Amino acid sequence: MLLLLCVVVTDMSQEEQNEDLQELPRWLLDAPHFIDDKRINSFYDAVIRPKAKIEESITITVQKEDVKEIKKEFGIGIEIQPPDIVNMVTPFLRAGGGQTGSYTRFGRRKNEIRLNEINTPQRQLIQLLLQYFIKHPDRIGVVQNRLSQDGWYVNPERIRKPPKQLILLDLPPKNVVVDTPRPETMLIPTSAEFTNGEIVKLYTDDRFQSAYQQREELKKKGRESWKPFLEAYDPLDATEVIEDTISGKIEWINYRLPLNKEGKTAQIRFSPSGEYHNGDFAYNLVYMGHKHGLRIVGTVQSEPEINVLAAYRK
């Protein structure tokens, strides 16, 4: 089945695309370290496939209002026109199994993007991101190093609003000094479930005992904070806790990712459904992610919680 995505633009300008024009991060075109094909396929079914089945095509018209919204949400400070939007997404169309074409009809220039309906999760993810970028720019956030910027997680109404909010996190390596009050990239393992149904706590391990006790004392005082874990964080300890505790295939595993130095965190959930090696979520993710940085695409839930759709190592 051919999935037709038409982007209709008014021929208001023939200017070449500005080289400084911001766009979706190019790292999305890399091969992911982890990708949740089940969750992405369900998301794709909800957002893309229903329109294709009912209408046999999807038409997105990029108008002045859309451009204004994209400029506002992505902080684009230069003048752009609807045709520039098509230029911005062209590399992602190629990666997502698509192509563009232009023609003029009734005095209006049309740019068509044709995408084949696909079942590969990486291409499905790219198509979903294109749909969000053009039509729901207020529901997709790109956060580079500045996790402490709280616009994406402090407003419960914003999180609950449909369609589901997407977040693209670009976390720094440990030797990068970032001008923002947040700690290094730390993944604190908290809990996991095996494919046999067994659930284990990870943050109560003896290697975390002092931090765990301090956190319990803070909870008794009405303070929900992971600050003791941040102050005592050792990526090697965190890695070994997972390696020594996990004995079966992982259904899901949760981590805490600090948002600031005061102990505010987001829960990060990976759901490999037993299809990945356990080491992919220990040394390769926790230790190497702390050392070199990490990139994540996920959906945002309340608290906040991020369900990871894909993760990319640097």
Sequence and secondary structure as in RCSB ss.txt:
>XXXX:A:sequence
MLLLLCVVVTDMSQEEQNEDLQELPRWLLDAPHFIDDKRINSFYDAVIRPKAKIEESITITVQKEDVKEIKKEFG
IGIEIQPPDIVNMVTPFLRAGGGQTGSYTRFGRRKNEIRLNEINTPQRQLIQLLLQYFIKHPDRIGVVQNRLSQD
GWYVNPERIRKPPKQLILLDLPPKNVVVDTPRPETMLIPTSAEFTNGEIVKLYTDDRFQSAYQQREELKKKGRES
WKPFLEAYDPLDATEVIEDTISGKIEWINYRLPLNKEGKTAQIRFSPSGEYHNGDFAYNLVYMGHKHGLRIVGTV
QSEPEINVLAAYRK
>XXXX:A:secstr
 EEEEEEE          TT   S GGGGS  SEE HHHHHHHHHHHTHHHHHHHSSEEEE  HHHHHHHHHHHT
  S   HHHHHHHHHHHHHHTTEEEEEEEETTEEEEEEEEE    HHHHHHHHHHHHHHH GGGEEEEES TT G
GGTS HHHHHSSS  EEEEEE  TT   SSS      EEEEEEETTS EEESTTSGGGHHHHHHHHHHHHTT   
 HHHHHT  HHHHHHHHHHH  S EEEEEEEEESSTTS EEEEEE  TT S GGGGTIIIIIHHHHH EEEEEEE
ETTTEEEEEEEEE 
